[in-house]
């Protein structure tokens, strides 16, 4: 009894912190999304107009833009990250493996204004590589949808390496040997053995990358502003009143839309991770 009481008291500060850091903002967002602003005609009252507005017009375009950007960049990072992680995991050099994994941990968390500045200096209109390779004459523009995809790959690809590497390490050598003894080629082994086993981890990694790209804001805001419609940029504009004044509650409704998408992402990610753990245990 005393041990349970002591354990409860030990986690009480953490629970209190979580309630204040996550609970209170969630209540404020939920309340504001379904009420009118104080300066609206008739004062504050419950309404669904904010939620309706958040899924129409420019806001719907921004939501769709964020989904497309996140889905495509996450897909490319998944496809490119798998062979890169496999090369790292199977490398005979322990130093190379440790260096790549350490660098991936750093790069996966590198974003915001510094990342935008680095790409502007490198691949912007007057960037070093843009001028050296003549990319502008070939139609390249960093300040576009595909430019954002390239920038997002900078932190999504290392994140995929970190995510899929443990699953690749869980592939048993006996499976490859058994496939080889039965006459299977390397391609057949990956197609019929490795990829089916890795499928939950790959899908889980893709969902994780999608969520990371979907929630990113600072990099896109610093690089393209509102020229590429994204949901996070619309939320910032609505809160600051850059487009229309008094749209703060619509911004909260847009935040609810993001929470719904994030909840759907986690609902898919968690069971996939559990299934992957059972296969590779």
N, C-alpha and C positions, 0 to 999 in steps of 0.2 A: 504493500500500500504506500509506504513512504517512498519507494523507488519510483512509483508511478507519479506521485505528487511532485517529487523532485524533477522528474522528466518533464512534466507539464509546466512547471515554473521555468525550466531552462529554455523551453521553446516559446514561452509567452512573449518575450521581447521581439522575437522574429515574427510571430503572428500579429503583434501590434504594429510592427513596421509594415508588414504586408497589407494590413487593413488600411493604414494611412496612405501608403504609397500607391496601392492599386485599387482598394475598395472605394475610397472617397472620390478619386478621379472618375472611376467607373460610374458611380452614382450621379456625379455631376454631368457626365456626358449623356447618360441615359435620360436624366431629367430634362436637360436642355434640348435634346434632340426631339422631344415630344411636347415641348412647350413653345410659346411665342416669346419674343424678346420683350423687355420691359417697355420699350418705346413704341411697340406695335399698337395699332388701333384696338381698343378694348382691353389693353393691358395684358398681363400674363395669363394664359389659359392653355389647356391641353389641346393639342392639334397633331394631325398627321401630315400637315402640309410640308413640313421640313423633310420628312422621309420621302414624300412623293417628289419633291423638288430634287432631292439628291440622286434620283434614278431617272432623270429626264434631261434633255438638252445637253448643254456643255458638260454637265456633271457626269452624265452617262457616257459621253465620249471619253472623258478623262478616266472613268472607271475601266472602260474597255481598253483604253491605251495602256493603263497600268497592267492589266491582265495580259495583254499581248506582249508587252515588253518583258514582263516577268516570266511568262511561259517560254518565250523564245530563248531568252538569255539563259534560263535554267536548263533548257533542253541542250543547248550547245555546250554548256559547262559540264553537263552529265556525260555527253558523248565524248568530249575531249578529255575529261577528267579520268575516266575509267582506264584507258591505255596508259596515261601518265602515271596514275597510281600503281598500276600493275608493273610498270617499269621500275618504279621506286621500290616496291615491295620485293620484287625478285632480284634486285641489284645485289651483287656480291660485296659492294662497298658499304660498310656500315656508316662510314663518315658521310658518304653521299646521301644515304637515306636519312640520317639524322638532320643533315643540312636542309634537305628539301622539305621535310616535315616541319622543321622549325620555321623555315621561310614561309611555308604555307600558313602556319599559325599566325604569323605577323601580317601577311598580305590579306588574309581573309578578314582582318579587322581594320584594314586601311581603307578609308573612304572619306566622304565629306569634301570640304573645300580643298584640302591638300591634294587629294586624288584628282579633282577637277583641274586644278592648276597644273599638275604634272602632265595631264593629257593635253591641255590647251597649249602648253609649251612644246609638246612633242608632236601632236597631230592636229593642232588648231590651224586656222587659216594661215598663220605665219609661223607654224611650228617647224622644228628642225627637220623631222622626217618628211613633213608635207612639202617643204621647199626642196629638200635633197632628192626626193623621189618623184617630184612633180605630181603629187596626188591631186592637187586642186584642178589641174587640167584634165584629170581623169574622172572628175565629178565627185571626188570625195569631200564630205563635209562632216566634221566632228559634231556639229550642232544640229543633229538630226536623230531620227529614231535609230538608225543603224549605228550612228556614232555612240549613242547611249548603250547599245548592246555591247559594243567593243569595250566600253569603259566598265560596264557591269561584269563582264567576263574577268576583269582584272582581280576582283575579289571573290567572284563565285567559283572560278576554277580552283583556286587553292582550297576553298571550303569543301568542294567536292572531293578533292584528294584526301583531306582529313576525314571526311565522312565515310568514304568507300574503302579506305586502306585497311581498317580492322576487318571488314568483311572479306577482302581479298586474302588477308592473312589466315582467315578461317577455312579457306579452301584446302582440303586435305590432299597431300601428295599422292595418297593411294588412289584417289579418284582418277587422277591423270594417268597413273600407271595402269589402272584397270582398263581405262578407255584405250590406251595405247596397245595393251596386250590383246584387246579385242579388235584391233585393226583400225581404230579411229584416228583420223588426222587431228592436228591441232585445231583446225577450224571446226571439225565435228565435235571435239571435246568442249569447246567454248559454246557451241550452238546448242548442244543437247545436255550438257552437264553443268558447266560453270554458270552460264547466264541464267538458266532456270533457278539455280540455287541463289544467285546474286540478285534475282529480280526484285524481291522485297526490299533489299538494301538500296538498289538502284532507284526504285520508285520512291522510297523514303527519302533518299538523298535529293531526288528531283523536287519533291514536295518541300523539303527544307530550303533548297535554293530558291524556289518560287516565293516562299514566304519572306526570305531575306531580301530579294529583289523588290517585292511588292511593297515592303515597308521602307525602302530606301528613299531619302528625301534630299539631303544636303548636297550630294554630288550632282544630281540632276538639276536642282535649283540653281546651283552656282554655275553650271555649264550652259544650260539651255533655257533657264527661266521657265516661261510659260509657252515657249514656241512648240514644245512637244507636250500635248495634253496628258497630264498625269494626275491621279487622284490626290496625291500628297501635295502637289502644287496648288490644286484647287482648294484644298483645306486651308493652306497658308494664305491664299488670296482672300478667301472668305473671312478668315479671322482678322486679317489686317485691313480689310476694306479696300483693297487695291482696285477692285472692279465695281462692286456695289457696297454701299454702306448698310450696316444692320443685318449682315448675313452670318453672324456668329453662330446662331442656332442651326443654320444649314450646314455649317462646318462641323458641328457636333453630329448631325445626321450622317454626314459623309464619314465621320469617324466610326459611327455604328456600322456603316457598310464595310469599312476596313476590318472591323472586329468580326463581322460575319464571315468574310473571306478568310481571315486568319483562323477562326474557329473551324471552318471547313478543312483548312490545310492541316491543322493539328489532329482533327478527327481521322484524317487519312494517314497521317504520319505515325501516330502512336501504334496502331495495330500492325502496320508494316514493320516497324522496328521490333515488335514482339515476335512476329513470325520469323523475321531474319535471325533473331537471337536463338530461336529454337532450332533452325536449320544448321547454324554455325557453331552451336555450343559444343 
